[in-house]
Amino acid sequence: MLDMSTLTIAAAAKLSADAGLAALSPALTQTRGERINYDPAVCPWLGIYPGTVDTVPRAMGSRQWKDDAGIQIVVQTASFSDDGQAASDQLEDIVGKVLDAINADLTLGVVGVRVVSFAREYRYVIFDDDGAGSIFMPQAIIKVKMEVRSN
């Protein structure tokens, strides 16, 4: 059966090697399988996590399987002012670079893997410790769906 670490490690390697993401300023913090960031000072931030896996046999009586698997890539940015447009624009820039990096090799460098779709979900957090609502932290969850052959 499929070991999801294979996919999250491959995605982490692919994103770490991407020149567009490496050139971001301030530098992008990237993690895999760690607690989701809660600190706006650490942004921009990216985390990679396993998603869902559905497994079915490829042929009756066979030991080969087809997995419909997904990983989630969480991207966060932050603005320390009342204007969240810069953080939202930076978020979209990073999301675009992540999608470009994955699209450059739809196998993620893993034999038997093929990315078949992307989905995005957005969330917005406003920190309001002083009543001013001055820290805005947008987040995108990129859901990468893959078809994987396994034995």
N, C-alpha and C positions, 0 to 999 in steps of 0.2 A: 504494500500500500504506500501511498504518497506521504513522504515526510515534508511537512510544510516549511521546515527550516531550510530545505533546499531552495525553495522559492524566495523566501525572505532574504536569505544570504545572497542569492543571485541578484535580486533587486537592489539590495544595499550596495553591492559591488558595482553594479551598472550605474547607479546614481552618484556614487562616490567618484567614479572615473569621468563623469560628465563635465566637460570644460565649462559649459554655461552655468551650471550650478556651482562649480568651484570658483568662478569669477565673481560671485555675488559679494556685494559689500553693503552692509556688514556681512561677515562670513556666515554661511548656513551651518547650523548645528544639526547633525544627522545621527539618529539612534535607530536601533533595531530591537524590538521586544522589550523596551524599557517603559517605565511609567510615562504616560502622556504629559507633556509639559504644562505647567501651570504658571510659570514665571515669565511675564512679558519681557523681562530683561534678557532672556535667553533667545528671543526671537531675532531673526527668522529661524524657525525650527522645523525639522522634518522627522517623523517617526514611521517605521515600517512594521506592520503587524500581519499575522495570518488572518484570513477571513473565513469563509465557509468552504466546505468540500463536499461534493456529491459524487459518489463512486458507483459505477455500474459496470457489469462485465461487457467486454467488447464482442465476445462470441460465446455461444452456449458451450459449456464444458471446457472452456479455455481458462488459463491462468492469467490472461492479460486483462487489464482493467482500463477504463477511461474515467478520469477524474475531471469534473468541472470544479475548478478550484479558484479561489480569489484571495488576493492580498489587499490590505488597506494601507494607503500612504497618507498620513495626516500631515498637513502643512499649516503652520501658524506664522503670523506676522503680528506686529503691534505698533500702535501709535500712542505716544505719551501726551497728546494734545486733544483738543475737542474735535479736530478734523481727522476723520478716519479714512479719507480718500486715499492718502498716500499708502496706508497699510493695506487697503483693499486692492490698490493698483499693484503693490509689491506682491501681494498674495497671488494675483492672477499671473504675474510675470513668472513666479516660481512654479505655479501649476503648469504653465505652458512649457517651461523648461523640463519639468518632470515627464510630461507627456511626450515631448520631443525625444528625450533620452530613451524612454521605453519603446517608442515607435521606431527608433533607429535599429532595434533588434528585437523583434516580437517573440523571440525564443528566450530572451533574458540570458542567453548563453548556456541554456540547459537543453540537452537532447530530449526530444519528445514533448516539449512545451510549446504552446502557441497562444499568445495573447489574442483574445477574440473580441473584447470590448472594454470600454472605460465607462464609469459613471462617477459623478461628482455630487457631493452634498456639502452645503455650506452652513456654518454656524458662526454666531457673533456673540462675543462676551464683552461687556463693559464693566470695568472695575470702578467702584464708586465709594472708595474708602472715606473720602472727604465730602461727599455729596455733590461733587462737580462732574462726576462721570468722565474723568479725564484720561483714562487708559482704555483704549479700544483694541481688542485682540480678535481679529477675524481668523477663521479656521476653515480649511477645505479638507474633506475626506475623499480621496481618490480611490475608487474601488476598481481594481484591475481584475478582470475575469479571464481565466485561462482554461484551455483544454490540455490535459496532460495524459500521456499514455504511461502506464506503469504495469509491472508484472506482479 
